[in-house]
Structures are given as C-alpha cells and as structure tokens.
Amino acid sequence: MDSAVRADEILIVSGVVSNKSEKLYGVPDLIVSLKDNQGVEISSQKFTPPAPLLDAGEEADFSVQVRNVPAGVDKISVEFNNTGN
C-alpha cells in the first residue's frame, strides 16, 4: 500500500502488487482491513486484484474505493485473501 486518502465518505487506497518470484503467479483478491488504534479490526472489505496473473518480476498498480468507513479507524492494511474464498 502506498497511500490511503479520504475523499468525502470514501477512502481511496492505492498501491502496487509485485510478483517477486521467478514463476507466473495467480493474484488473490485484496483485503483492505480497517483497524482501531489498538490494532483491532473494525471492518474489512474484499476487492478484485488489479490483474489475475503476474509473470515473474511484473507489477500491477491498484486503487480501490472503500465505502462505509466506520468511525475510529486509525490503521489501514492491505493483504491477500489466501483462504481461496
């Protein structure tokens, strides 16, 4: 994640997904987690990845719009959905 910018009632989260392996990689969905100041997750939303596949060394920029941002958000993280759901 490179940035998280609030625009009215939307949080725009942007960054880059990189394939640092030497093989073709299937990119899982992205999970944006919103946490309070103690690191407790308040909310999370799942997003489609910026590219379904990345070849070795490739990168893809992403920018997602998180809606319905609850009060009390202090920390934001982006992770891969590795559960396959």
C-alpha positions as CSV (number, residue, x, y, z in Angstrom):
1,M,0.0,0.0,0.0
2,D,1.3,3.4,-1.0
3,S,-1.5,5.7,0.2
4,A,-4.9,5.9,1.8
5,V,-6.7,9.2,1.1
6,R,-10.1,10.2,2.4
7,A,-12.4,11.8,-0.2
8,D,-15.8,12.7,1.4
9,E,-17.2,9.4,2.6
10,I,-14.8,7.2,0.6
11,L,-11.4,6.0,1.4
12,I,-9.1,5.6,-1.7
13,V,-6.4,3.0,-1.0
14,S,-3.7,2.7,-3.6
15,G,-0.5,0.6,-4.0
16,V,1.4,-1.9,-6.1
17,V,1.2,-5.7,-6.3
18,S,4.6,-7.2,-7.2
19,N,5.5,-10.7,-8.2
20,K,8.9,-11.3,-6.7
21,S,9.1,-14.9,-7.6
22,E,10.5,-16.5,-10.7
23,K,7.2,-18.0,-11.8
24,L,3.8,-16.9,-13.1
25,Y,1.6,-16.1,-10.1
26,G,-2.1,-16.0,-9.7
27,V,-3.0,-12.9,-7.7
28,P,-5.6,-13.5,-5.0
29,D,-8.3,-10.9,-4.0
30,L,-7.1,-8.0,-1.9
31,I,-8.5,-7.5,1.6
32,V,-8.4,-3.9,3.0
33,S,-8.6,-4.0,6.8
34,L,-9.6,-1.0,8.9
35,K,-8.3,-1.1,12.5
36,D,-8.6,1.0,15.6
37,N,-5.6,2.5,17.5
38,Q,-5.0,-0.8,19.3
39,G,-4.9,-2.8,16.1
40,V,-8.3,-4.4,16.5
41,E,-10.1,-4.9,13.1
42,I,-13.2,-2.8,12.9
43,S,-14.1,-3.6,9.3
44,S,-12.7,-5.3,6.2
45,Q,-13.6,-5.4,2.5
46,K,-12.5,-7.7,-0.3
47,F,-11.5,-6.4,-3.7
48,T,-10.7,-8.0,-7.1
49,P,-6.9,-7.9,-7.8
50,P,-5.6,-5.5,-10.3
51,A,-4.5,-8.4,-12.6
52,P,-5.5,-12.0,-12.4
53,L,-1.9,-13.2,-13.2
54,L,1.5,-11.6,-12.9
55,D,4.6,-13.0,-14.7
56,A,7.9,-13.2,-12.9
57,G,9.0,-9.7,-11.9
58,E,5.8,-8.0,-13.0
59,E,3.9,-5.3,-11.1
60,A,0.4,-4.0,-11.2
61,D,-0.9,-0.8,-9.7
62,F,-4.2,-0.9,-7.7
63,S,-6.6,1.7,-6.4
64,V,-9.8,0.7,-4.6
65,Q,-12.6,2.7,-3.1
66,V,-13.6,1.7,0.5
67,R,-17.1,2.8,1.2
68,N,-18.9,2.9,4.6
69,V,-15.8,3.7,6.6
70,P,-16.7,3.4,10.3
71,A,-15.6,5.9,12.9
72,G,-12.4,5.2,14.9
73,V,-10.2,4.0,12.1
74,D,-6.6,4.6,12.9
75,K,-4.7,2.0,10.9
76,I,-5.2,0.6,7.4
77,S,-3.7,-2.5,5.9
78,V,-3.9,-4.4,2.6
79,E,-3.4,-8.2,2.5
80,F,-4.0,-11.0,0.1
81,N,-7.0,-13.2,0.6
82,N,-5.2,-16.6,0.9
83,T,-8.3,-18.5,2.0
84,G,-9.5,-19.1,-1.5
85,N,-13.0,-17.7,-0.7
